[in-house]
Amino acid sequence: MEIKHLHAVPHLTTALSGPLQEIESRLLSHQIHIEQWFRQQWLATPAPFYASVDLRNAGFKLAPVDTNLFPAGFNNLNPAFRSLCIQAIQTAAERVCPKARGAILIPENHTRNQFYLENVAAIVEIMTQAGFRVRIGSLLPDLHEAKTIELPSGRNITLEPLQRHGNKVGIDGFEPCLILLNNDLSSGRPEILENIDQPVTPPLSMGWRNRLKSDHFQQYRGITREFAELVDIDPWLIDPLFRKCGQIDFQKREGEDCLARNVERVLEAMQRKYDEYNISQTPYVVVKADAGTYGMGIMTVHSPDEVRELNRKQRNKMSRGKEGQSVTDVIVQEGVYTFETWGPEQAVAEPVIYMMDHFVVGGFYRVHTGRGANENLNAPGMHFEPLAFEAPCTSPDPNKAPDAKPNRFYAYGVVARLAHLAAARELAMLN
């Protein structure tokens, strides 16, 4: 199979690449200690079943900006590394249910999103190739019989209504040990999955009705401080500043002053770090819903006044998240520029790294021709380019420059695993 853009690597356009290359050099020189440290961490706190991490590479800073525990882009991974996914999912499944022979995959309910359904098909393929019998159990309330959907790739998936009998769920008598969620539970915890005997992974407690981004990044902050001591770097170089805002109502304009103050404080803290590192860019922050995904309930802000001057359209946009859920809590996060560009049109790009269990299994670049270096790329008009791994993210080449392909991808893999570890600690606290 021909792999599109296998050797294409986005160009880092910023001239401010010194600190990042210094980080990469530091990571390479401490590789043995880093991998030993990760092994100890995973023994103490087992990794979530799978996750994806959105990274931003500013040249002077490399940091995660979001961690998704119900990743929806397995169809965008480089097929050349499918074997990594197969081996990792076997390990992950064995930890959840050692005797598992089959699994029910529970997807999102948006059946018209064919990009998402291609992701579902990819997960089914990976699990099947890993030796599991897989069926797709849908939570759609109006689904009463099997429904097969043909996909643009030529694949097809069959959705079947999930059924409950006593303390088990199944599909027409198929009641496997493993229940795999690929639904982020933005609309709440499904009653059909409550208090069942089968393990549900990721657990219901990690859905967006329970989980908060501010909790995740608080865990991440503690981890980066530990890690920064190990490799002797300023933790800010891999950690986005943030502040959590309390209750806010964008429609009624309640909580605006608190939000504006938090925006101001993060911008001031950013400016101090920019001055310390002689960075000439203008600081900005991202205000986003504290719970949720799909790039909804998010805006870029450069000054506190912008918060107070939102028009009705902007307030409406910020007040609703996925599936119409009200946004009542937000996080003010340091905006991290992305100075990576893709293709002749120099479209802005950001890496997204995928993990199963504690293994990095691939990734891709989210590319957007209509967005700038300080904007959210998870928006209509984006497309994806497989990461050009010449070797897995955990296999750097110390004989090459810090920004050589395997070495840059190693840096991505390290930072993504730090975010994954933060999610593991979240999971340990919630359970």
Buried (B, 14 or more C-beta within 10 A) or exposed (E): EEEEBBEBBBEBBBEBBEBBBBBBBBBBBBBEEBEEBBEEBBEEBBBBBBBBBBBBBBBBBBBBBBBBBBBBBBBBBBBBBBEBBBBBBBBBBEBBBEEBEBBBBBBBBEBEBBBBBBBBBBBBBBBEBBEBEBBBBBBBEEBEEBBEBEBEEEBEBEBBBBBBEEEBBBBEEBBBBBBBBBBBBBBEEBEEBEEBEBBBBBBBBBBBBBBBBBBBBBBBBBBBEEBBEEBEBBBBBBBBBBBBBEEBBBEEEEBBEBBBBBBBBBBEBBEEBBEEBEBEBBBBBBBBBBBBBBBBBBBBBBBBEBBEEBEEEBBEBBBBBBBEBEBBBBBBBBBBBBBBBBBEEEBBBBBBBBBBBBBBBBBBBBBBEEBEBBBBBBBEEBBBBBBBBBEBBBBBBEEEEBBBBBBBBBBBBBBBBBBBBBBBBBBEEEE
